[in-house]
Amino acid sequence: MENTAVINCAEACVNGCVLGDQCPHLEYKTQAMKFVNETSLDKMHEIAEAALRKKMMEPPQWVLPED
């Protein structure tokens, strides 16, 4: 039996993938595991700091309520 249900992985898989081998995002899991295994914690910290600096340099984005 094939599981064709579409789920929101961000909500349903918080504690781990609920679809197992039927997950349509297995390639991303493999890429993420490779990144974590091959990248030092110091390098990950540098990447995060660079992203934060970039975000802090952007001008604020105003959200105006609709009338």
Secondary structure, 3 states (H helix, E strand, C coil): CCCCCCCCHHHHCCCCCCCHHHCCCHHHHHHHHHHHHHCCHHHHHHHHHHHHHHHHHCCCCCCCCCC
